[in-house]
Amino acid sequence: MGLQRVLLAGAGAVAVGMLAGAARAGSFVYTSFDIVGGQLASDATDINDAGQVWGSYADASNNQFAFVYAGGTTTSIAVLPSNSSGVYTGRINANGLATGAVYDGMVKPQRYQPFTYDTNSSAATIYSIKTTYGSFPLGINNAGSIVGWTVGKAANAPFKGFDIVGGAIGKVTVKGSKSTNPTGINDAGQICGAYVDAGGVQHGFLLTGKKLTTIDPAGSTDTWASFVNNAGEVGGYYSDSQNSTHGFTLNGGVIATANYPGAVQTVLNRSASNGILAGYYEDGAGATHGMLYQGGHFTSVDYPGAVFTNLLAVNAGGSAVGLYRDAAGVYHGFLASCPAGQFPCS
């Protein structure tokens, strides 16, 4: 397995200017990522402590691009020399190196291939992992090490974990599992995620070198570990026998449950470098709201006028990114920025 390096220039990296339409609600300032006229959808999947936002959008012809938003300016990125019919974005680290997957129609079999994009040099590196459907990076640390999983086309095909360390592609596997889904890696090289055992039960996991820690909160029927931060704290969510979903954290060997008050579902997606957590909850009426969680305290976050909000990531300043759905059913990425000196925002 090799890699291909593509320098992005010309139409590949285009500054499209200031985003209009920022709105204030409480002390958050909300910005919707409506990047080009007639776009079909957008999302925002991560934000680093420097305030760089990483996401993707589809234009009116369903050509798909990644983008970086920083300092009020959006840079649109065509990962391949020609527009792609599929781009997924993952995470961006503190050094501005971002991950994603792009659909490559020039390889056989045609598939999604993982890539990195360096916001400092405007260069993309595409990694070739031969699978029948694609490979999707989910986590990156500040050294640039990446974890994710590959997907086959067959029904119920098992997921296979991979890592990319120093440009070399390797495997991440929980011994004896039917499926391994790595989701995050911290600067110490600890890897978290979920695996399915021989009996079909899903467990969270943390790999520290070759040491496996299986994560099963009390009462759980399946568990998903979404992140591991540099303090070694793991978090995610689990389901119980009543089909309710609960957020959880694992810190120092102790599992704590996080339930938004009155919610029927609570999910933790991501941790900031200082331990602020981002996710979403579902209320008793079935509405989905974004949320932040720190020190046992929750903050509900709803994009103004949205019928659905999900926070996918947050930085140490309390600014968060995610996805909302408007009344017309269109999905938009957004930024809820917390101005300096106003943290915590509400």
NORMO-V373631 format. One record per backbone hydrogen bond with DSSP energy under -0.5 kcal/mol. CO is the residue of the C=O (numbers start at 1). NH is the residue of the N-H. E is the energy in kcal/mol with one decimal. If there is no record, write none. Layout:
co=CO nh=NH e=E
co=CO nh=NH e=E
//
This chain:
co=2 nh=128 e=-2.4
co=4 nh=6 e=-0.5
co=4 nh=126 e=-3.1
co=6 nh=8 e=-0.5
co=6 nh=124 e=-2.5
co=9 nh=12 e=-2.6
co=10 nh=13 e=-1.1
co=12 nh=78 e=-1.9
co=14 nh=16 e=-0.6
co=14 nh=76 e=-2.7
co=17 nh=74 e=-1.3
co=23 nh=30 e=-3.4
co=25 nh=28 e=-1.2
co=27 nh=339 e=-0.6
co=28 nh=25 e=-1.9
co=28 nh=30 e=-0.5
co=29 nh=337 e=-2.8
co=30 nh=23 e=-2.3
co=31 nh=335 e=-2.5
co=32 nh=34 e=-1.7
co=33 nh=35 e=-0.9
co=36 nh=39 e=-1.5
co=41 nh=58 e=-2.4
co=43 nh=56 e=-1.2
co=46 nh=54 e=-2.5
co=48 nh=51 e=-2.0
co=52 nh=48 e=-1.7
co=53 nh=69 e=-2.2
co=54 nh=45 e=-2.0
co=54 nh=46 e=-1.5
co=55 nh=67 e=-2.4
co=56 nh=43 e=-2.4
co=57 nh=65 e=-2.5
co=58 nh=40 e=-2.2
co=58 nh=41 e=-1.0
co=59 nh=62 e=-2.2
co=63 nh=59 e=-2.6
co=64 nh=84 e=-0.9
co=65 nh=57 e=-2.3
co=66 nh=77 e=-3.2
co=67 nh=55 e=-2.0
co=68 nh=75 e=-3.1
co=69 nh=53 e=-2.7
co=70 nh=73 e=-1.8
co=72 nh=19 e=-0.6
co=73 nh=70 e=-2.5
co=74 nh=16 e=-2.9
co=74 nh=76 e=-0.6
co=75 nh=68 e=-2.0
co=76 nh=14 e=-2.0
co=77 nh=66 e=-2.2
co=77 nh=79 e=-0.8
co=84 nh=64 e=-3.1
co=86 nh=103 e=-2.9
co=88 nh=101 e=-2.8
co=91 nh=99 e=-2.6
co=93 nh=96 e=-1.8
co=96 nh=98 e=-0.6
co=96 nh=119 e=-2.4
co=97 nh=93 e=-2.6
co=98 nh=117 e=-2.2
co=99 nh=90 e=-2.7
co=100 nh=115 e=-2.6
co=101 nh=88 e=-3.1
co=102 nh=104 e=-0.6
co=102 nh=113 e=-2.8
co=103 nh=105 e=-0.6
co=104 nh=107 e=-0.6
co=104 nh=111 e=-1.2
co=111 nh=104 e=-2.9
co=112 nh=135 e=-1.5
co=113 nh=102 e=-2.4
co=114 nh=127 e=-3.0
co=115 nh=100 e=-1.8
co=116 nh=125 e=-2.3
co=117 nh=98 e=-2.8
co=117 nh=119 e=-0.7
co=118 nh=122 e=-2.0
co=118 nh=123 e=-0.8
co=122 nh=8 e=-1.4
co=123 nh=118 e=-2.8
co=124 nh=6 e=-2.8
co=125 nh=116 e=-2.0
co=126 nh=4 e=-3.4
co=127 nh=129 e=-0.8
co=129 nh=131 e=-0.8
co=133 nh=112 e=-2.2
co=134 nh=151 e=-3.0
co=136 nh=149 e=-1.9
co=139 nh=147 e=-2.0
co=141 nh=144 e=-1.7
co=145 nh=141 e=-2.0
co=146 nh=164 e=-2.2
co=147 nh=138 e=-2.6
co=147 nh=139 e=-2.1
co=148 nh=162 e=-2.3
co=148 nh=182 e=-0.5
co=149 nh=136 e=-3.0
co=150 nh=160 e=-1.5
co=151 nh=133 e=-1.2
co=151 nh=134 e=-1.6
co=154 nh=157 e=-1.9
co=159 nh=180 e=-2.0
co=160 nh=150 e=-2.8
co=161 nh=172 e=-1.7
co=162 nh=148 e=-2.0
co=163 nh=170 e=-3.0
co=164 nh=146 e=-2.1
co=165 nh=168 e=-1.8
co=168 nh=165 e=-2.3
co=170 nh=163 e=-1.6
co=172 nh=161 e=-0.8
co=173 nh=175 e=-0.7
co=174 nh=177 e=-2.2
co=179 nh=196 e=-2.1
co=181 nh=194 e=-1.8
co=184 nh=192 e=-2.1
co=186 nh=189 e=-2.0
co=190 nh=186 e=-1.9
co=191 nh=207 e=-3.4
co=192 nh=183 e=-2.7
co=192 nh=184 e=-1.3
co=193 nh=205 e=-2.0
co=193 nh=225 e=-0.8
co=194 nh=181 e=-3.2
co=195 nh=197 e=-0.5
co=195 nh=203 e=-2.9
co=196 nh=178 e=-3.4
co=196 nh=179 e=-1.0
co=197 nh=200 e=-2.1
co=201 nh=197 e=-2.7
co=202 nh=223 e=-1.0
co=203 nh=195 e=-2.5
co=204 nh=215 e=-3.0
co=205 nh=193 e=-1.5
co=206 nh=208 e=-0.6
co=206 nh=213 e=-2.7
co=207 nh=191 e=-2.2
co=207 nh=209 e=-0.6
co=208 nh=211 e=-2.0
co=211 nh=208 e=-2.6
co=212 nh=214 e=-0.5
co=213 nh=206 e=-1.9
co=214 nh=216 e=-0.6
co=215 nh=204 e=-2.0
co=217 nh=220 e=-2.2
co=219 nh=241 e=-0.5
co=222 nh=239 e=-2.3
co=224 nh=226 e=-0.6
co=224 nh=237 e=-2.4
co=227 nh=235 e=-1.9
co=229 nh=232 e=-2.2
co=233 nh=229 e=-2.3
co=234 nh=250 e=-3.1
co=235 nh=226 e=-2.2
co=235 nh=227 e=-1.7
co=236 nh=248 e=-1.6
co=236 nh=268 e=-0.7
co=237 nh=224 e=-2.9
co=238 nh=246 e=-2.7
co=239 nh=221 e=-3.4
co=239 nh=222 e=-1.0
co=240 nh=243 e=-1.9
co=244 nh=240 e=-1.8
co=245 nh=266 e=-1.5
co=246 nh=238 e=-2.2
co=247 nh=258 e=-2.9
co=248 nh=236 e=-1.9
co=249 nh=256 e=-2.8
co=250 nh=234 e=-2.4
co=251 nh=254 e=-1.7
co=254 nh=251 e=-2.5
co=256 nh=249 e=-2.4
co=257 nh=259 e=-0.5
co=258 nh=247 e=-1.8
co=260 nh=263 e=-2.5
co=264 nh=245 e=-0.9
co=265 nh=282 e=-2.2
co=267 nh=269 e=-0.5
co=267 nh=280 e=-1.9
co=270 nh=278 e=-2.7
co=272 nh=275 e=-1.8
co=276 nh=272 e=-3.0
co=277 nh=293 e=-2.3
co=278 nh=269 e=-3.1
co=278 nh=270 e=-1.7
co=279 nh=291 e=-1.9
co=279 nh=311 e=-1.4
co=280 nh=267 e=-2.7
co=281 nh=289 e=-2.8
co=282 nh=264 e=-2.6
co=282 nh=265 e=-1.2
co=283 nh=286 e=-2.0
co=287 nh=283 e=-2.5
co=288 nh=309 e=-1.3
co=289 nh=281 e=-2.5
co=290 nh=301 e=-3.0
co=291 nh=279 e=-2.1
co=292 nh=299 e=-2.4
co=293 nh=277 e=-2.6
co=294 nh=297 e=-2.1
co=297 nh=294 e=-2.5
co=299 nh=292 e=-2.3
co=301 nh=290 e=-1.8
co=303 nh=306 e=-2.4
co=307 nh=288 e=-0.5
co=308 nh=325 e=-2.0
co=310 nh=312 e=-0.6
co=310 nh=323 e=-2.4
co=313 nh=321 e=-2.2
co=315 nh=318 e=-2.1
co=319 nh=315 e=-2.4
co=320 nh=336 e=-3.3
co=321 nh=312 e=-2.2
co=321 nh=313 e=-1.6
co=322 nh=44 e=-0.6
co=322 nh=334 e=-1.5
co=323 nh=310 e=-2.4
co=324 nh=332 e=-2.8
co=325 nh=307 e=-2.7
co=325 nh=308 e=-0.9
co=326 nh=329 e=-2.0
co=330 nh=326 e=-2.5
co=331 nh=42 e=-1.2
co=332 nh=324 e=-2.6
co=333 nh=33 e=-3.0
co=334 nh=322 e=-1.7
co=335 nh=31 e=-2.4
co=335 nh=337 e=-0.7
co=336 nh=320 e=-2.3
co=337 nh=29 e=-2.3
co=337 nh=339 e=-0.7
co=339 nh=342 e=-2.3
//
